[in-house]
């Protein structure tokens, strides 16, 4: 038995699973489990009971999880993984609320980015990478029911976070990253140099096909709040998602393979910063 245990330890070390080895690769199965939990809560518009229930769980899931107050009784959820160079800061974010539409559960639009961000935070070990990483889950990204201006009334959580963390080196936003036919060219507002680094990371982990060359149109999203404060930022968003703000954005619209592509790529990017 002792010989068998020793062989298992040697084999685990060779595979990169020993105590002193780098952290495991991205766990897409765990991310999908969290996505499914969000969808099971039903619609989660900002300030709703379902959204607040989800926020309580997300705070527990994130390392050093805590709330950040957002006007209107809303709450960002923030976690931290300390890097080897704590004076350097990177923000990785997603929004966890859903559009306030009847029956809309936002499997891709809300749940996918949230699930990947949480699993990234659970994967990276302290001091494994250079910069400290703040994982921020934004509340109130969607504008309230009846609003006619997303730019004015939406992105409520990221407006608070961008002001608080305007010393970040870069900001990485994950939005529509779970749809089955995942293809994310550079969104036009996204920083070209940082996006080039993301595509290089995708090539290294075998997911280049999900991040093709080319450019999509400009998207007003949470990353724009950081851009306006001088923080180079990128938005992972598949703008061709056919179920945008439709009830078909449910569990059937997303895939674990897509979550894995986004998670592995961003994990590799963070390790290269």
C-alpha angles and dihedrals in degrees: 000000000000090000091050092049091050091051091050091052092049091048092048091051092050089052092051095255101113123116093261096041124104115275120279123275120268112296104223092177091060090047091052090050090056091046090053091049090055093049091049089060088064123217111005108190116173113282095015123130090248092052092050091048089052092048090055090055093045091053089055092047098051119079110254086001118194141154127256114203118242122189115267095041093292126137136211114209114225132190132177136210111187117227132207089260104045092180087070118076133195124183121211114186150171135168120250101193124090132222110273097248127131111267094358110143100172102218090169101019100064108347099061097053092042092051094049094046092050093048091048089053091050092048104050114079124216112275092006090118134031107252127049109252123219112200108203125186108196124220121207099023089142116068116248122267110280095023116133096193122063091178091055102035104023131072090047095153096046091050088061095042095047091054092048096046104034089130091071118124092219141352124218117195123195114197120143100018104130107061116124097240095048116186119153119179118179112294106230096242092052118107108260096215094048090045090052088055090050092053090048089052090050090053092051093054096041100254102107093123090068093056105048126182116266136060138269126207127283115282124200100221141138093286091065090069088061094043091056088056093052099261114137104236142177133200121213100205130144100216092188093067104137096207097058107156090347129121090245087075089099137118091293091061096061137062137204089228090062092048088052093051092052095042097046092046096050091043090055091046092052091050090054098052 
